[in-house]
Amino acid sequence: MPRIRPRLLALVGLMLSMSLMLSLLGQPPAAGTRLLPAPRVPAAQQIDVGLHISNIYNLSLRDKTFTADGWFWLNWPEPIQQLIERNQIPITELVEFTNQVERWDARIETDSTVPQRTQDGHYLQLFRFSGRFYDDQQNLSMFPFQTLELPINIETRPSVFSMADQAIVLRSAVADSEVLGDSVSLNGYSVTGLTVNSGIHRSSTAFGQQKAQASEYSQVSYTVDYRTNGWSAFYTYVVPWLAVMATLLLAPSLEGDLKDLRLAIPSTALLTFVFLRDSSNSSLPPLDYLTYIDKLYILGFVASTVLFCLFVWGTNLLSRASPEHQAKTIERINQVDAVYQASVAGGVVILLIAAMQHS
């Protein structure tokens, strides 16, 4: 009886290697807007800003948006107040949320008609806000074990505040513990912290001005960090995939003469993978990179296809074998099946370890 064909084993190894190579394809998106270092300016050119987020809700991974309500306040010295009065700048237009969307449904209300005077002679204005914001830092490469960074960016608005003119700089003047309210939790996620970044945001346009640095404005970004619950994501997304993969791993243990049953398993598993993948990705937008769940299903698709090819090969081989050679033919088929099982088991272990490292 001839040995196992090297070409057949090479085909099994090649197809399974391709599945792991495909699982590494796709680059996650670059980080969001990067701020340039803010210049050092005297206190007369600084505006202190504070933020308190009361609620975060209506998170949409598909639209990369979320809704937030809360308060923010500005505190500025007399020289900036004179600049405001001289240029007749409305109080509500001192700053803007640069990543706000659907402005028709947004709300920014002043708590008082005129700014309050503080004991040190500064001006203090409190605002209530409610709006929908765009998450330009969304990275779903490890979905469903992803982290989320939901930013709220506050930036100076009047052109006279630009780095080309008066160079007014925003400075965060609120403790991190005071930013997050009691209702910022999201279903399926845990709040892991807050990141505050400040600097100069450079736009791609100077808005028609000819001055250098006319496109540079001061910005403070408050980013709420979330992380998915690892066990919940594992039970919801990975366990169904594991159940089907277990079927594929056990199927080659069936004796080679059980032709009809062996051929039915990989095709059924392939269809099951298709439905499971569509269900798991229903809340995601079209992406130009692979997520972790995509990598799982790529392995499942390839493993199902390879198993079907092996079963077709084994069935044909057994049908052509003479009665006295059938026992050795079945042994040969079982040897090839063992190679398949080891290869697929290795791929499953690699992908599960990757999930454990990020969960």
N, C-alpha and C positions, 0 to 999 in steps of 0.2 A: 504494500500500500504506500503511495507516495506521501511525502511529508506535507505539512501545511505550507501552502504557497507563500513565499516571502512577499510577493506583490500584494496579496490579500492583506497580510499583516501591515504592510506599508500603507495601504489604503486606509485601514482602520486608524493607524496612528496619525496619518496626514489629516484626515477629516476631523479627528478630535483635537489635534493641535491647532487647526484652523479655528475651531470654536473658541479656544482660549485666546488665540491671537485677536479674533474679532471682539472678544470681550474687553480688550484693552484699547480698542479704537475709540475715537471721539474725544475731543478736547473740551473740557468745561469752559464756560464763559470767563472772560477776564473780569477782574474786580471792577467795581463801579467807579464813579468819578474820583480821581485822585486829586487831592488838594495840595497846592504849593505851600511852602512855609510862609507864614504871615510875617510881614516886616515889623520891626519894633517901632512903635509910634508912641508919642506922649499920651498921657491920660486924657488930654483934651480931644483926642481923636478916637477914643474907644467907647463902644456901647456894650454894656453888660447885658447878656441875654440869659433868660431862664426858661425852663420848660417843665410842665407837669402833664403827663399823659394819663388821662382818666380811664379811657377804654381803648382797646384794640379789638376789632372784630371784622367780619366779612372778608376773611382772607381768601384770595383766589389764586391758586398756583397757576391756573390756565391763563389768567389775565395779568399775573404778576402785580396784583394790587391788594391793598388792605385799607380799611377805614379806621380812623383814629379821632378821638375827641379829647379835649383838655384845655389847658391854659398855657400861655407864654407871656413873658413880660420883658420890657426893655427899660434900661436905666442909663441915662446919658447926662453929660455935664453941660454947663451953660454955653460953652463955645459951640457945641453941636446944636443946642436949642436955637442959638442965633442963626446958624446955618439953615436950620429948618424954616425959621420965620422969614429969612431973607429970600429963600427960594420957594416959599409958600408950598412946602411939601405936606400933604395930608398925613396925619399920624398913622393911618392905616396902610400907608405906602412906604413906610420906612424900611420894612423888610418884606420878604415873600417866601413862601414854601416852594422851592425850585422843583421838587418832585411831586407836586400836587397835580392831580388829574381831575377831570369832570368838575371844573370850577363853577359851572352853573349850579351845582348842588352843594358847593362849599359854603362855609360860613366863618367869617372873622368879625367879631364884635368887640368894641372897646368896653371896658368895665366902667369907664367914666368919660365924660365929654371932653375933659381937658386933662393933661398929665398932672399927677400929684407932685408937689415939691417935697423932697426929703430933707432931713435935718442937715445933711452935708451940702445942700444947695443943688442937688441933682434933680432930674425929672424922671418920674416913674410912671409907666403906662402898662396896664394889665389888659390882656386880650383873651377872649374865649374863642376857640377854634373848633371846627369840625369839618372833616374833609376826607377825600379818598386819595391815597398816595401810591406812587409807583415804586416797586422794589427793583431797582436797577442792579442789585447785587445778587439776585436769585441764582443759586447754583444747585441744580437737582441731579448732579452726577452720581450721588450716592442714594437717590430715592429707592426705597422708602426710609432710609436711615440718614436723611439729610439734616443739615442745619439751615436755619433761616436767619437772615439779617434784615430786619425791617427798619429802614432809615426814615427820619424826618429831617429834612435839610432846611435850615433857615439862613437866608442870604440877604445882604443889603440890596436895596432896589434902586433908589434914585441914582442917576448918572453922576451927580456931584459927589456921591459916596465912593465912586470907583477909585482904583489905585492910580488912575491917570489924573484925578482931580484932588479931592480932599483926603483921600486914603483913609476912610473911616473903617475901623477894624472891629469886628464883633468878638466878644470874649465871653465864654461860658462862665457864669457866676452862680451856679447852682450845684449842690452836692448830688452825686449820683444816686444816693438813696432817696432823694426827693423827686426824682424824675418819674419813676414808675408808680402808678396808682394801683388800686386793688383789683381792677378789672382788665388787666392786660394779658391774662392767660388765654390760650387758644386750645381748642379740643385736639388732643393727640400730640401736643407739644408742651415742653417745659421751658420756662424762662431761665436762661443760664447767665444772663448778665446784661450790662449796658456798656456800649462803647461811645465815647464822645470824642470827636475829631474836629479841629478847627484849622482854618487856613485860607488860602486864596483859591477861588474857583475861576479858572480861565475858560471863557466861552470861546466857541469857534468863530464868533463874529464880534465886531466892535460896534454894532448897532448904528452904523453910518458915521461914527465919529472918526476923526483923523488922528487923534492923540494916541501915543503909545500907552499900552496898559489900559486902554479904554474898555477892554473886554474882561478885566480882572476885578472881581468883587469878593469881599470877605464873606465867609460862610462858616457856620457851625452845624455839624451833623450829629444828631442823636440816633444811635442805632440800637434797637432792642434785639438781643440775640436769643434764638429759640433752638431747641433740639427735639427731634421726635423721640417718643418713648420706644426704646429699642425692643423690648419684649412684645409690646402691642403690635409694632410693625412686623416683627418676626412671625407672630401668630397669624396676622391678617394676610401678609403677602408671600412669605417664604414657605410656611407649612404646606399650603396647597401645592406649591411647586415641588416641595420635597416628597409629597405623597405620590405624585406622578413619576418623579425620578426614581423612587423606590421600586415602583412597578417595572420601570425599564431595567433597573439593575437586577431584579429578581427574574425577569422574563427569560433570560438565557439559561437559567437553571432548569427550565423545562427540558425534558428529553427531546432530542432532535427529531424523533418520529411523530411528535405532536404538532403536525404541520399547520392545521387550520388555526389552532389556538395561538401558536407562535406568530403567525402572520397578522392576526387581528390586533395584538397588543400594541405594536409600535404605531400603527395608523390611528388607533383610538387615542393613544397618548399624544400624538401630534395634534389632533383636533382639540384635545383638552387644553394643550399648551396655548393654542391660538385663542381660545375663548378666555382663558385665564389672563393672558397678556392684555387683551383688549379691555378686560374689566379693570385690571390694575392700573392701566395708563389712561383711564377715562377722565381723570381729573387733571391731567398734565397737558401743557401746550405742545405743539410740534417742536421738537428740539433738533439742533444740528450736532448733537453729541449723544452718546449712549449713557443711559442711566444704569444703576446697579441692577435693577429689575430686568432691564433689557439684556444684560449680560447673562443673567440666569436663564432667560428664555432662549437666547441664542444657543447656549449649551444644550437646552432641552430639545430645540428644533434639530440640531445636528445629531444629537444622540438618538433621537427617534428615527431620523432618516438612515443613519448608519445601521441601526438595529434592523430596520426593515430590509435593507440591502443584504445584511448578513443572513437573515432568515430566508430570503429568497434564494440566496446562494446555497444555504444548507438544505433547503427543500429540494432544489434541483439536483444537488449532489446526491442526496439520499434516494431520490426517485431513479437516478441512473445506475445506482449501485446494485450489483447482483446480490441475491439473498445471502450468500456466504460472506460477503464483504460489508454488509449493513452494520454489523456491530462495530467494526473498525471505523466506518464512516461516521457513525454517531459519536464515537470517541473523538474523532478529528474535529467535528462540528463543536463539540463541547470545549475543546481546547481553544478554538477561536473565540467562542463565547466568553471564556475566562479572560482572554486578553481584552475584550471589549469591556467587561465588567470592571477590570482593574483601571482601565483608562478613564472611564466615566466616573468612577469613584474618586479618582485623583482630581478630576476637574471640579466635582462637587465640593470636595474638601477645600480646595484652593479658594473658591468663591465664598464659602461659608466663613473661612478664616478672615477674608477681607471684610465681611459684614461684622464680625466680632470686633475687629480693630476700630470700626467707625461707630459702633452702637454704644 
